[in-house]
Amino acid sequence: LFRSSDVSTYNRHPNPSDEHPYRLGFPLSCTSPVSSGPPSSFLCTQGEGGELTHFFSGNFHALDFRCPIGTELLAVADGIVVETEDKNTLTGISVTNLFKWNSIMIAVQSYDENDPCIGGPLFVEYVHISKSLVKLGQVVKRGQAIGYSGSVGFSPEPHLHFSAFRSSDPEAPTVRVLFDSDKTGRDAFLPRAGKWYDSRGEVDKPN
């Protein structure tokens, strides 16, 4: 009897310093309609190269943000929805849950819909979501609500796993992306594990 394996080959990232020049908006809203009240900022629990799950090619530059289930997810750029799934419900750290996540993927475009993204193709993915508000092929605008965070798939706690790629190929390696700060005078930022963030960039830990 043939049985598929949950074991995958470990692939080292071919270019850990790869960085896409297109700057993104922040993917989480601080005014989400969650029952416990929206957080004012979000802890980055795992950054690029994280030893828990961000050490291989398909996850190396990914970012994890702790957030309550139901936190509003925002489009980080103008683009088109190329993948969306919110039918799975499994959660926890079982190995089989590595393949049972919910997600949204957007192909980023520049502000002119007829132009490609500055710096070449860029695809961004939101993983572990609880609900999608968008459909395949839908055009979205930066800052638009596209879904709600969750804890579906291989997930030890409710959080958003956010990653970017230069291709939509399932085997594509990740690429580093920076986020624009909406506070005047601040540079674009790259979240680091153990620090707190909102759309302004790094902020003090909430009381």
N, C-alpha and C positions, 0 to 999 in steps of 0.2 A: 504494500500500500504506500503510494507516494504521499509525502507530507511536506508542505513548504516550510522553510525555516525562517525564524525571526532574526537570525544572525545575518548581518550585512558586513560586507568588506569595509574596513576602515580606510578612508581616503584622506590623506593629508592635503590641506589647501595648497594649490599650486602657486599662489601669490598672496600671502597674508597681508601685504602692504597695499593691495589693490584698493583704490578709492575712486568712487564716481564723483564727478564735479558738480552734479545737479544737487541743489540744496532743497531739503524737504521741510514741510511743516510738521508739528508735533502730532503723533498719532492718537493721543488720548485727550478727552475733554475733561476739564475740571468742573463742569456744570452738568454732569450726567445725572439722569433721573434714577439713581439707585436708592433702595429703601433706607439704607443707613446714612444717606447723605453723601454727596460727592467729596472725594478727597481733594485737598488743595494742591497736592503734589504726589509724585509716584517714585517709589524706591526702585532703582535699577538693581535687580537681584542677580543678574548675570550679564556680563558684557562680552565683547569679542574675545575669543580665546578662552572662554570660561571652562573650567575643568569638569563641570557636571555634564553638560551636553554640547558645549560650543567649541569643541576642539577639532572637529572634522570639517571637510570641505563644504558640505551643504549647510553648516550651521556656524562656521567660524566667526563671522561678523554679526551674527544675530544678537538682538538685545531683548532681555526679559524685563518687564515692568510689573511689579505686584499691583494688582488693582481689584476692587470688588467685582464680583459677577454683575453684569449689567452696566458697567462703565461704557459710556458712549465712545465709539471708535470713529476717528475722523480721517478722511482722505488726506494724505500728506502732499498730494499734488493733483493737478488736472490729469485725467487719464481715462482708460477704458477697463472695465471689469473683464478679466479673461478667465477667472476661475472663482467659483463660490460654492461652498458646502456648509450646511448647518444641520444636517440630519443625524449626526452621530451624538451619542449621549454618554459613552463610557468615559471614566476619569480615573486618575490614580497613576501609580508608577509601574504598573504591569508592563512587561516588554511588549505584549500584543497591542497595547494602546499606542505604541509608536506609530501605528499605521491606521489609527481610527480618530484622527483629529478633524476639527472643523476649521475652515479658513476662507479668506478672501484674498485674491491676487489681482493687482492692478498694473496694467502697462502704462507707465508714466509718459505723458506728452508735455510738450512746451505749451505756452499759452495760446499759440495758434494751432488748432487741431490738425492742420495740414502739415505741420512740421514735426520731425522726430524730436525726441528728448535731447536737450543739450548734453553733449558728452557721449551720445550713443544710447542704445537701448537700455532701459532700466525697468525692472519689475519689482514691486514691493508686495510682501505677503504678511497678512495678519493671521496668526494661528491660535488655536484653543478657543475660538469665539463661541458664544452661546447662540447668537442669532445674526443673520445677514439681512440688511435692508436693501440690498442691491441685487440686480440680476445680471446674468452673463450678457456681455455686449453693451451694458449700460455705460454712458458717459458720466463721469463724476467730476466735480470741481473741488479744488483744494479747500479744506475746512468743512466739507459736507459730511454729515453723519452717514456712515455706511454699515454700521452694525453695532453689536454689543459684545463686550468681553465675556470670557467664561473660563472654564477649566476642563475642557473636553480634550481627550487624548492623553498622551504621556505628560501628566501635569501634577506635580506635588502640591500645588496650591493655585488658587485663582490668579491668573496673570495673563499678560499679552506677550506673545513671542513675536517679535517683529524682525523681518529680514529683507534683504534686497539682493537682486541678482541682475546680471547682464543678459540673461536668457531665461525663457520660461521652461527650458528643458528640466525635467525632474532631477537630473544629475548635475545641474549647473552649480558651480561654486558660488558662494556668497561674495558680495562686494561691500566695502565700507561706505556708509553714507553719513553725512552730517545734517543737522537740523538747524534751520534758521531760527534765531532768537527774535521774538516779537518785542523785545525791549531795546530801545534805541541805545546804540553804543556798544552792544554786545556782539561778539563774533559768533559764527555758527559753532555748534557744539556737538561733541560725541559723548553720549552718556557712558559712565563708568560704573561698574558694580560697587554697591555700597553707598552711592550718592543719590540724592533726591532731585527730581526734575519736574518742571512743567514747561509750558511753551516759551518761557523766558530763558530757559537753560537750567543750570544747577542752582538749587535754592537750599536754604537751611532746612534741616530736619524739622518737621512739624512738632509742636509741643504735645 
